Amino acid sequence: MSSGQFRLDIQPQDIKRNISRAVIGLVVIILFQLLSRSWYTVEANEKAVVLRFGRYVTTSDPGLHFCIPFVDTVLTADTRERMIRMPFGLADDRQGGRTNEEDVLMLTGDLNAAAVEWTVQWQVSDPQQYLFTFHTDIANQEDFLQYIITVVGRTVMNRLIGDYSIDEVLTGARMEIREAAREATQAMLDKYECGIRITDLQLQRVTPPEKVKPSFAAVNEAVQQRDKLENEANKEKNTLLPKARAERDKLIRDAEGYAARRRSEVKGEIDALMVQYEQFAKAPEETRQRLYLESLQKVLSNVENKTIIDSDLQQLLPLLNLSEGSK
């Protein structure tokens, strides 16, 4: 070998060996990629949607699952429960933690206004609908659907508040409004096929506007006073009514006893008269004389001094000695 030249001596066996090693390495890399892409994990608070060549195949629950590498695409949806403060939603209009009252006022059925704030708790129930019903960027999917919930919630609550008077909204109808709002919001979201389930809806603040709060306070005080007086009246009524009923029942029993006693007495008198009548019918003259004598005896028994005059006396009636026994 001359100066400035070198000779590279490579044997055919070495070339074959290197090619074999490269092919083996490439196969190992491909197998590793295939194995690494043939399974996926779904976390506890997630669900996965599997697409095969861009077409929906199945929805996977939390756990380890297998798929076809480079063919299946796996998209996950967070199923944790989330909360939205209404009526603000994502665009929170509160400044420094303070609420702009004009944004929460709603018109009631009797043309009054009430400040209404509520919270909506929701979670993903159908990941397929949640991800693909609306064609938006997946990264902004949650924000977009929260915006839809906000719009639907405002619409439903405004309609419901308009069906009640201000007194009903502030007092007795709150539970009814809450349940109706939850059901109506869910029904409207189901029509949009959002894949969202409303888990809870709570009315946080339902108050009259600040300008009329003193008037409402006076009305509430009057209502409370009225209820207090009604309760006292009912208490007095519940105390007096049992006594009156007991007295009434006693008088009724006494009257019934007196009536029964009088009926017995009258029946006895009638029976006695009937006996006398039967005797009179048998011997009228003797009975008439006996009754006359009995009546005369009854009358004369109360007279202290008696003067008996002979019925056959023909001369003038003798004068009574009126001075007899006088001093």
C-alpha positions in Angstrom: 0.0 0.0 0.0 1.4 3.3 -1.1 1.6 6.4 1.0 -1.7 8.5 1.1 -3.9 5.5 0.3 -5.7 3.1 2.6 -7.7 0.0 1.9 -11.0 -0.8 3.5 -11.4 -4.5 3.8 -15.0 -5.4 4.3 -16.1 -9.0 4.0 -19.5 -10.0 2.5 -20.3 -11.8 5.8 -20.0 -8.6 7.8 -22.4 -6.8 5.5 -25.0 -9.5 5.8 -24.6 -9.5 9.6 -25.1 -5.7 9.8 -28.1 -5.8 7.6 -29.6 -8.6 9.7 -29.0 -6.6 12.9 -30.6 -3.5 11.4 -33.7 -5.4 10.3 -34.0 -7.0 13.7 -33.7 -3.7 15.4 -36.3 -2.2 13.1 -38.7 -5.1 13.7 -38.2 -4.7 17.5 -38.9 -1.0 17.3 -42.1 -1.6 15.2 -43.2 -4.4 17.6 -42.6 -2.1 20.6 -44.6 0.7 19.0 -47.4 -1.8 18.2 -47.5 -3.1 21.7 -47.3 0.3 23.3 -50.2 1.5 21.2 -52.3 -1.6 21.6 -53.6 -0.8 25.1 -54.8 2.3 26.9 -55.9 3.2 30.4 -59.0 5.0 31.5 -58.8 6.8 34.8 -61.4 6.5 37.6 -63.2 9.8 36.8 -63.1 9.3 33.0 -64.8 7.5 30.1 -63.1 6.8 26.8 -64.7 6.9 23.3 -63.0 4.6 20.8 -63.0 5.5 17.1 -62.0 3.1 14.3 -61.1 4.8 11.1 -62.9 7.8 12.5 -66.2 6.0 13.1 -67.5 5.5 16.7 -67.0 1.9 18.0 -67.5 1.8 21.7 -67.4 3.6 25.1 -64.9 2.3 27.7 -65.3 2.4 31.4 -62.3 3.1 33.8 -59.6 0.4 33.6 -57.1 -1.1 31.2 -58.4 -1.7 27.6 -56.9 -2.9 24.3 -57.2 -1.4 20.8 -55.9 -1.8 17.3 -52.7 0.2 16.9 -52.7 3.0 14.3 -56.4 2.2 13.5 -58.3 3.0 16.7 -58.3 6.6 18.2 -59.1 7.0 21.9 -60.7 10.2 23.2 -61.4 10.6 26.9 -64.1 12.6 28.7 -64.0 13.8 32.3 -67.1 12.5 34.1 -66.4 14.3 37.4 -69.3 16.4 38.8 -68.8 20.1 38.2 -70.7 23.2 39.3 -71.7 26.4 37.6 -72.8 29.6 39.5 -75.9 31.0 37.8 -76.9 33.3 36.2 -73.3 34.2 35.7 -71.9 31.0 34.2 -68.4 31.3 32.7 -68.7 35.1 32.2 -68.7 36.1 35.9 -70.2 39.6 36.1 -69.3 40.1 39.7 -66.8 42.8 40.4 -64.5 42.1 43.3 -66.9 39.4 44.7 -69.8 41.8 44.5 -72.9 41.0 42.5 -74.3 43.5 39.9 -77.9 43.3 41.0 -79.3 44.2 37.6 -77.8 41.0 36.2 -79.7 38.8 38.7 -83.1 40.5 38.6 -86.0 38.5 37.2 -89.6 39.5 36.5 -92.3 37.6 38.5 -95.8 36.8 37.5 -97.3 39.8 39.3 -94.9 42.2 37.6 -92.5 42.5 40.5 -88.7 41.8 40.5 -86.7 39.4 42.5 -82.9 38.8 42.7 -82.4 35.1 41.9 -79.0 33.2 42.1 -78.7 29.5 41.9 -76.1 26.8 41.2 -76.2 23.9 38.7 -74.2 20.7 39.3 -73.6 18.6 36.2 -71.6 15.8 34.8 -71.0 13.9 31.5 -73.5 11.1 31.1 -72.9 10.2 27.4 -69.3 10.8 26.3 -70.1 10.2 22.6 -72.7 13.0 22.6 -70.6 15.2 24.8 -67.6 15.0 22.4 -69.3 14.9 18.9 -72.7 16.6 19.0 -71.2 20.1 18.7 -68.3 20.5 16.3 -65.9 22.4 18.4 -62.2 22.1 19.5 -62.0 19.3 22.0 -59.8 21.5 24.2 -62.6 24.1 24.5 -65.4 21.5 24.6 -66.1 21.9 28.4 -66.2 25.7 28.2 -68.6 25.6 25.2 -71.0 23.2 26.9 -70.9 25.2 30.2 -71.9 28.1 28.1 -74.9 26.1 26.7 -75.9 25.1 30.3 -75.8 28.7 31.3 -78.0 29.9 28.4 -80.5 27.0 29.0 -80.5 27.6 32.8 -81.2 31.3 32.4 -84.0 30.6 29.9 -85.7 28.1 32.2 -85.4 30.1 35.4 -86.7 33.3 33.8 -89.8 31.4 32.5 -90.4 29.7 35.9 -90.0 32.9 37.9 -92.6 34.5 35.6 -95.1 31.9 36.5 -95.2 32.8 40.3 -95.9 35.8 42.3 -93.2 37.6 44.3 -94.6 36.2 47.6 -94.5 32.7 46.2 -91.0 33.1 44.9 -89.7 34.4 48.2 -91.5 31.9 50.5 -93.4 28.7 49.8 -92.7 28.0 46.1 -88.9 27.8 46.3 -88.8 24.0 46.5 -91.3 23.7 43.7 -89.3 26.1 41.5 -86.1 24.3 42.2 -87.5 20.9 41.2 -89.2 22.3 38.1 -86.0 24.2 37.0 -83.9 21.0 37.3 -86.3 18.9 35.3 -86.9 21.6 32.6 -83.1 22.3 32.2 -82.4 18.5 31.9 -85.3 18.2 29.3 -83.9 21.0 27.2 -80.3 19.7 27.3 -81.6 16.2 26.3 -83.2 17.8 23.2 -79.8 19.2 22.3 -78.2 15.8 22.8 -75.4 17.3 24.9 -74.6 14.1 26.8 -74.9 16.1 30.1 -76.9 15.1 33.2 -78.0 17.7 35.8 -77.2 16.1 39.1 -78.5 18.9 41.3 -79.9 22.5 41.3 -80.0 24.7 44.4 -81.5 28.2 44.8 -78.7 30.1 46.6 -80.3 33.6 47.0 -83.9 34.7 46.3 -84.5 38.2 47.6 -86.4 41.4 46.7 -84.4 44.3 45.1 -82.4 46.4 47.5 -84.6 49.4 47.0 -87.8 47.7 48.2 -86.3 45.5 50.9 -87.6 47.7 53.7 -91.1 47.5 52.4 -90.8 43.7 52.1 -89.5 43.5 55.6 -92.5 45.5 56.9 -94.8 43.1 55.0 -93.0 40.1 56.3 -93.3 41.5 59.9 -97.0 42.0 59.4 -97.4 38.5 58.1 -95.5 37.1 61.0 -97.7 39.1 63.4 -100.8 37.8 61.6 -99.5 34.2 61.9 -98.8 34.8 65.6 -102.3 36.1 66.3 -103.8 33.2 64.3 -101.7 30.7 66.3 -102.9 32.3 69.6 -106.5 32.2 68.4 -106.2 28.6 67.3 -104.6 27.8 70.7 -107.5 29.5 72.5 -110.0 27.8 70.2 -108.4 24.4 70.9 -108.6 25.0 74.6 -112.3 26.3 74.7 -113.8 23.9 72.1 -113.2 20.7 74.2 -114.7 22.4 77.2 -117.7 23.6 75.2 -118.2 20.2 73.7 -118.0 18.5 77.1 -120.6 21.0 78.5 -122.7 20.4 75.4 -122.5 16.6 75.8 -123.4 17.0 79.6 -126.4 19.1 78.8 -127.5 16.7 76.1 -127.2 13.8 78.5 -129.1 15.7 81.2 -131.8 16.6 78.7 -132.1 13.0 77.5 -132.2 11.8 81.2 -134.9 14.3 82.0 -136.9 13.4 78.9 -136.7 9.7 79.7 -137.7 10.4 83.3 -140.7 12.5 82.2 -141.7 9.9 79.7 -141.7 7.3 82.5 -143.7 9.6 84.8 -146.2 10.4 82.1 -146.5 6.7 81.2 -147.1 5.9 84.8 -149.8 8.6 85.0 -151.4 7.3 81.8 -151.3 3.8 83.1 -152.9 4.9 86.4 -155.6 6.8 84.5 -156.3 3.8 82.3 -156.7 1.6 85.4 -159.1 4.2 86.8 -161.0 4.3 83.5 -161.3 0.6 83.4 -162.7 0.6 87.0 -165.0 3.5 86.1 -166.3 1.6 83.1 -167.1 -1.4 85.3 -168.9 0.7 88.0 -169.4 4.3 87.0 -171.5 5.4 89.9 -169.3 3.8 92.6 -166.1 5.1 90.9 -167.5 8.6 90.5 -168.4 8.7 94.3 -165.0 7.3 95.3 -163.2 9.9 93.2 -165.4 12.6 94.6 -164.6 11.5 98.2 -160.9 11.2 97.4 -160.8 14.7 95.9 -162.8 16.1 98.9 -160.5 14.4 101.3 -157.5 15.9 99.5 -159.0 19.4 99.6 -160.3 19.3 103.2 -157.1 17.9 104.6 -155.5 21.3 104.2 -158.4 23.1 106.0 -157.9 23.6 109.8 -161.4 24.6 110.8 -164.3 22.8 109.3 -168.1 23.5 109.7 -170.4 20.9 108.6 -174.1 21.9 107.8 -176.9 19.5 107.5 -178.1 19.4 104.0 -181.7 19.0 105.3 -181.7 22.2 107.3 -184.7 24.4 106.3 -184.2 27.5 108.3 -181.8 30.4 107.8 -178.1 29.6 107.8 -176.9 29.8 111.5 -174.3 32.5 112.1 -170.8 31.4 112.8 -169.4 32.3 116.2 -166.6 34.4 114.9 -165.6 35.6 118.3 -165.0 32.1 119.7 -161.5 31.8 120.9 -160.9 35.5 120.7 -159.6 37.5 123.7 
